[in-house]
Amino acid sequence: MASSKQYLEFILEQLSELDGVSARAMMGEYLFYVDGKIVGGIYDDRLLVKPTKSARMLLPDAALELPYEGAKEMLLVDNVDDKAFLTELFRAMARELTTQKPKKKNR
């Protein structure tokens, strides 16, 4: 099941006070980036984030769920209505994560 554009727009609005946030469509779902760092995504209209140290601290009771079959488990964010909390969660995760290196092309 693909995620809805309306849910994406809602989450982006919740994160509107955080600089550097972007989303990218990927096979019917959406990935979230903060300053070029992947922090999570929307899968089947569920907001899931990487289980980083800061995310586990801010979401101590969050369920671990699979975004799709064969993927690593991620933390379910069920408090999406709290704009300040989501902003702090994404900000803390971005500080912790490293920027992904571009993949080298084989020649």
N, C-alpha and C positions, 0 to 999 in steps of 0.2 A: 504494500500500500504506500503510495507516495504521500508526502507531507503537503499540506495546503500552503499556498502563498499567503493567506490571511494569517496563519499562525506565525510564519516567518516575519511578516510585517509587524505583528504584535510584539514579538521578541525584540526586533530591531528598535521599536519604539521604547521598550523597556530599557534598552541599552543606549538610548540616544544621548545621554550625558557623558558617555565614555568615548574619548577620542581613539581613533585607530581601529574601530570595529568595522568589520565587513563580513559579508556572507557570500557564499558561492554555491550555485546549484550543482549537484552531483548526483546523477542517476535518480532523479525524483526526490532527492533529499537535499539538505542544505548544510554546509560546513561553515562554522564561525571562526573568524580570525581576529586577533587583536595584535596590532603592530606586526602583521605577517606571521603570527604564531597561531597554529591551530589549537583551539581550546575545547572545541566540541562541535555539536551539530544538532539538527532536528531530524529525527528518524521516526516515521509513523506518527507525526505530530507529538513527539515527546522530545523535550530538551535534555540531551545527554552531554556530559562533559567528561574530559579525561580525569582519571582518578589520581590527580596529583596530590602532593602532601597538603597544599593549601586548600584544595577542593575537599579533601577528606576531613580536614579540620573544620571547614565552614559547613559541611554537609555530613555530620557524624552519623546520622541515621538513614542516609540515602541508600536506596536499593541499587545493587549492581545489576545492570541489564545489558543485553546484547543489542547493539544497533542493527545488526543484520547477522545472518548465519555465517560463522567463520571469523567474525571480528572479535577483538578484545572487548572485555566488559568495560562499561562506562557507568558513571554515576548519574542516576535519574534526578533531575532538578524539578521538584514538584512545587516549589515556592516561586513560580514565575510571576505572580502578581506583585511581588515586592521589588519595585524598581531599584531602590537603594541596595538591597541585598544582591541582586543580579549584577549590578555595576561593580560592587566590591568583590564578588566572586570572580568575575572575568578579569578585573584589574589584578587581583592577587595571583591568579593563574598565569597571566601574561608575564608578570615579574619573575615567576618561577621557571617558565618554559624557555627553551632556546629557540632561536629562529632557525627554521629548516633551511638546510643547504640545498641549492639547486642541484638537480640530478645531472650528472654528466652524460652527454650523448656519446654513444658508441659509434665510431666511424668505421 
